[in-house]
């Protein structure tokens, strides 16, 4: 009975929220590719959510097979002339195409159209995030505590940078800060990165240089990871509670800002990991995403929808990485083709795809290993 209850809680509390988030994000990513492909008169053979054996599907009037497959960890759009789900061209199929078939083949389209089709996937992810954040800001607004510093911990980064109790944080690196939660978010993602704080003190604006330290922080559900910290505590006084309501235009503007914040923070963090200024502790794979999805789902549907927007931005950014086999890698090939006036050789492209596949597999192994080690550490 206990095993049954554990399995039930795991499926309902973790697996279902994870699949909901991932399916929504993947669907809109592939829908971006699909929509622009149809606009460019490219024949789409298949639109799949998931990989492996088809569970069910249907074929539309244009000959596209819409299907749901058994392994729900991604998806793809397969164009006429593709060899596989990664949009690697099939030389044999292309060579045997008739003149009529070539008119709607992806590989035969002008380079700008192919680039537009490929870029549409990540852009759809960013648009999804903007729409979700806009709707959330319209319906809920924003609530939090003003970024008023109540206490500065001795010997920490804030004290060394000149921040004092009573200061109100107005901007960080030129970006407006409205709540203490926004302040914390910026600091967490910028360990060992110099930041310019603009604070209000005695009615005047003061600029201060502060470099967050990398320290162990409890980030989510009791998990401890290395992240940025400056050593300040915010006020708990109800007089500093902020409630901001937005109309459609204001909500859209905040949705754009929130999406940009996530992009900026993610790029900054990844670059910090590459340059060894940041710890790789925050990197996670499917296991980690599943855990977070389940934990967020316990808080309600709105936090889960917000997580969907955050993950959508992350998926869009990952796919724009200049790695062959990802969308960004294809865009690099098309940029080279536009500059050279002809495509890269088949051998160069094939070698690139193999290297890209190897890199992606290595990353998946690494983040999965990190997930497993994180679970073991938390259990001990």
Secondary structure, 3 states (H helix, E strand, C coil): CHHHHHHHHHHHHHHHHHHHHHHHHHHHHHHHHHHHHHHCCCCEEEEEEEEEEEEEEEECCCCCEEEEEEEEEEEEEEECCECCCCCCECHHHHHCCCHHHHCCCHHHCCHHHHHHHHHHHHHHHHHHHHHHHHHHHHHHCEEEECCEEEEECCCCHHHHHCCCCCCEEEEECCEECCCHHHHHHHHHCCCCCEEEEEEEECCEEEEEEEECEEEEEEEECCEEEEEEECCEEECCCHHHEEEECCCHHHHHHHHHHHHHHHHHHHHHHHHHHHCCCCCHHHCCCHHHHHHHHHHHHCCCHHHHHHHHHHHHHHHHHHHCCCCCCCHHHHHHHHHHHHHHCCCCCHHHHHHHHHHHHHHHHHHHHHHHHHHHHHHHHHHC
